[in-house]
Each structure stands twice: as structure tokens, then as C-alpha cells.
Amino acid sequence: MHDEGRPSPFDEMPLLTLDESIYYNDFNVLGTERLNSMSVGAIPITSIIQYALLEKIHNIELFKNVILEMDRCYLRLVADDQKAKQKKSASKPRKKR
């Protein structure tokens, strides 16, 4: 995102509490479970639940909801970034041969 001269959403990332940083780390680990094809897919709920059980997380429902909301925000950022890139490439004049 930062490669095109635009600021990255992470440039102004707040300092995280210990609890928040644990969710953030878990979110990054679970991000490896995404199904990627033509676009980035969501983290499967089954992967979130399996991870919560493996890590012995007590409130699986809360954990699932937090990770799903983080994922929705992440996917929205990715989609917005892709739209901006498409709009930018569509506005460039084509080179004549």
C-alpha cells in the first residue's frame, strides 16, 4: 500500500495493549489460513475455532467475533486498495504503438 506514495493505514497505528497485541498476533497467524484465488478470501471460521481450541482460549465466541471483525476491516482495506489501483491504472493514457 505504501509503494505508490500514499500513506499506509499502518503509519498511524496506535500502541496496543497486551490484550490487543495478542489478538493482533493471533489475527496474523490466522491470516495464513486464508483461501487466496483471484482475490483475498476471508479467514475460515473453522480455522478460527480450531486455533482457539488449540490455544486453549476460554471465551471462543468472543475470540471468534473479534477476529472476524478484524478480518472484515482488513478485507475492506484490501478491496479499497485494489479499487484505487484499478482506478489509477484506468486513468492512465495508453501508449501508442
Residue frames relative to the residue before (quaternion, step in Angstrom):
aa qw qx qy qz dx dy dz
M 1.0000 0.0000 0.0000 0.0000 0.00 0.00 0.00
H 0.7012 0.4819 -0.2622 0.4553 3.54 1.02 -0.76
D 0.5456 0.6758 -0.3725 0.3269 3.58 1.23 -0.37
E 0.7079 0.4534 -0.2672 0.4710 3.62 1.15 -0.31
G 0.6520 -0.5419 0.3178 0.4245 3.58 1.15 0.43
R 0.5700 0.5673 -0.3860 0.4519 3.58 1.27 -0.10
P 0.5280 -0.6119 0.4625 0.3646 3.58 -1.08 0.55
S 0.4259 -0.6797 0.5387 0.2578 3.53 -1.14 0.65
P 0.5565 -0.5954 0.4455 0.3707 3.63 -1.08 0.58
F 0.6543 0.5259 -0.3082 0.4476 3.57 1.19 -0.44
D 0.4606 0.6987 -0.4419 0.3231 3.61 1.26 -0.17
E 0.7818 0.2668 -0.1332 0.5476 3.56 1.02 -0.78
M 0.2169 0.8062 -0.5205 0.1788 3.55 1.11 0.67
P 0.4184 -0.7229 0.4869 0.2555 3.61 -0.79 0.96
L 0.5638 -0.5387 0.4828 0.3986 3.52 -1.28 0.28
L 0.3025 -0.7792 0.5287 0.1476 3.54 -0.92 0.92
T 0.4776 -0.6157 0.5365 0.3241 3.52 -1.20 0.60
L 0.6924 -0.4529 0.3383 0.4483 3.57 -1.25 0.17
D 0.6585 0.5056 -0.3132 0.4610 3.60 0.90 -0.90
E 0.6712 0.4989 -0.2960 0.4615 3.58 0.93 -0.92
S 0.6640 0.5005 -0.3198 0.4542 3.58 0.95 -0.79
I 0.5975 0.5426 -0.3646 0.4645 3.60 1.14 -0.56
Y 0.6431 0.4987 -0.3203 0.4849 3.60 0.95 -0.85
Y 0.6482 0.5279 -0.3184 0.4469 3.58 0.92 -0.89
N 0.6647 0.4903 -0.2992 0.4778 3.59 0.96 -0.86
D 0.6475 0.5066 -0.3165 0.4732 3.58 0.97 -0.83
F 0.6198 0.5422 -0.3311 0.4606 3.59 1.03 -0.80
N 0.6655 0.4968 -0.3060 0.4655 3.60 0.93 -0.84
V 0.6319 0.5109 -0.3319 0.4790 3.59 1.01 -0.76
L 0.6947 0.4749 -0.2752 0.4648 3.58 0.86 -0.95
G 0.5457 0.6262 -0.3893 0.3981 3.60 1.17 -0.44
T 0.6064 0.5578 -0.3546 0.4420 3.58 1.18 -0.44
E 0.6221 0.5535 -0.3275 0.4465 3.58 1.29 -0.23
R 0.4327 0.7220 -0.4484 0.3007 3.59 1.28 -0.11
L 0.3459 -0.6756 0.6047 0.2414 3.51 -1.23 0.59
N 0.0805 -0.8094 0.5817 0.0065 3.57 -0.56 1.15
S 0.0600 0.7592 -0.6459 0.0531 3.53 -0.90 0.97
M 0.8202 -0.0443 0.0631 0.5668 3.58 -0.47 -1.14
S 0.7806 0.0832 -0.0618 0.6164 3.57 1.22 -0.43
V 0.6262 -0.5349 0.4047 0.3973 3.54 -1.29 0.23
G 0.2593 -0.7821 0.5509 0.1327 3.55 -0.88 0.96
A 0.6210 -0.5390 0.4241 0.3795 3.52 -1.33 0.23
I 0.5424 -0.5622 0.4961 0.3789 3.55 -1.28 0.35
P 0.4455 -0.7035 0.4763 0.2823 3.62 -0.72 0.98
I 0.5353 -0.6349 0.4540 0.3228 3.57 -0.97 0.88
T 0.6197 0.5499 -0.3531 0.4348 3.60 0.99 -0.74
S 0.6360 0.5180 -0.3285 0.4683 3.59 1.05 -0.71
I 0.6331 0.5295 -0.3289 0.4589 3.58 1.02 -0.79
I 0.6851 0.4816 -0.2834 0.4674 3.58 0.89 -0.94
Q 0.6440 0.5138 -0.3227 0.4659 3.60 0.94 -0.83
Y 0.6462 0.5146 -0.3115 0.4696 3.57 0.99 -0.85
A 0.6468 0.5203 -0.3157 0.4597 3.59 0.95 -0.88
L 0.6574 0.4935 -0.3074 0.4794 3.59 0.99 -0.80
L 0.6449 0.5278 -0.3129 0.4557 3.58 0.97 -0.85
E 0.7400 0.4017 -0.2085 0.4976 3.56 0.99 -0.89
K 0.3903 -0.7560 0.4408 0.2860 3.57 1.38 0.08
I 0.1893 0.7816 -0.5568 0.2080 3.55 0.92 1.01
H 0.4449 -0.7445 0.4388 0.2352 3.56 -0.72 1.11
N 0.7829 0.2401 -0.1343 0.5580 3.59 0.83 -0.93
I 0.1736 -0.8334 0.5199 0.0712 3.56 0.23 1.31
E 0.6248 0.5506 -0.3416 0.4356 3.60 0.99 -0.77
L 0.6632 0.4834 -0.3001 0.4863 3.60 0.90 -0.90
F 0.6468 0.5245 -0.3175 0.4537 3.58 0.89 -0.94
K 0.6521 0.5177 -0.3058 0.4618 3.59 0.90 -0.96
N 0.6848 0.4934 -0.2907 0.4506 3.59 0.85 -0.95
V 0.6457 0.5098 -0.3241 0.4670 3.60 0.97 -0.81
I 0.6784 0.4823 -0.2965 0.4682 3.60 0.85 -0.95
L 0.6496 0.5139 -0.3265 0.4553 3.62 0.94 -0.79
E 0.6570 0.4937 -0.3151 0.4747 3.60 0.99 -0.78
M 0.6238 0.5184 -0.3358 0.4789 3.59 1.01 -0.77
D 0.6597 0.5162 -0.3013 0.4556 3.56 0.99 -0.86
R 0.6211 0.5324 -0.3395 0.4643 3.60 1.01 -0.79
C 0.6568 0.4998 -0.3055 0.4749 3.59 0.96 -0.87
Y 0.6481 0.5202 -0.3131 0.4598 3.58 0.95 -0.89
L 0.6789 0.4891 -0.2954 0.4610 3.59 0.85 -0.94
R 0.6165 0.5316 -0.3402 0.4708 3.59 1.09 -0.69
L 0.6428 0.5143 -0.3173 0.4708 3.61 0.98 -0.81
V 0.6537 0.5070 -0.3092 0.4692 3.57 0.94 -0.89
A 0.6645 0.4996 -0.3052 0.4644 3.60 0.91 -0.90
D 0.6495 0.5078 -0.3184 0.4678 3.60 0.95 -0.83
D 0.6442 0.5197 -0.3137 0.4652 3.57 1.01 -0.81
Q 0.6574 0.5019 -0.3086 0.4698 3.59 0.97 -0.83
K 0.6387 0.5174 -0.3261 0.4670 3.60 1.00 -0.79
A 0.6497 0.5138 -0.3178 0.4614 3.58 0.97 -0.84
K 0.6507 0.5040 -0.3149 0.4727 3.59 1.00 -0.79
Q 0.6512 0.5067 -0.3177 0.4672 3.60 0.98 -0.82
K 0.6511 0.5142 -0.3118 0.4630 3.56 0.97 -0.86
K 0.6541 0.5128 -0.3046 0.4652 3.56 0.98 -0.86
S 0.6931 0.4615 -0.2891 0.4723 3.61 0.89 -0.88
A 0.6382 0.5236 -0.3318 0.4565 3.61 1.09 -0.62
S 0.6848 0.4888 -0.2888 0.4568 3.58 1.11 -0.60
K 0.5513 0.5980 -0.4043 0.4184 3.59 1.25 -0.22
P 0.4341 -0.6809 0.5119 0.2932 3.59 -0.91 0.82
R 0.4617 -0.6817 0.4922 0.2826 3.55 -1.05 0.78
K 0.4790 -0.6604 0.4983 0.2934 3.52 -1.08 0.73
K 0.3684 -0.7131 0.5518 0.2263 3.53 -1.00 0.86
R 0.3599 -0.7381 0.5329 0.2041 3.53 -1.08 0.75
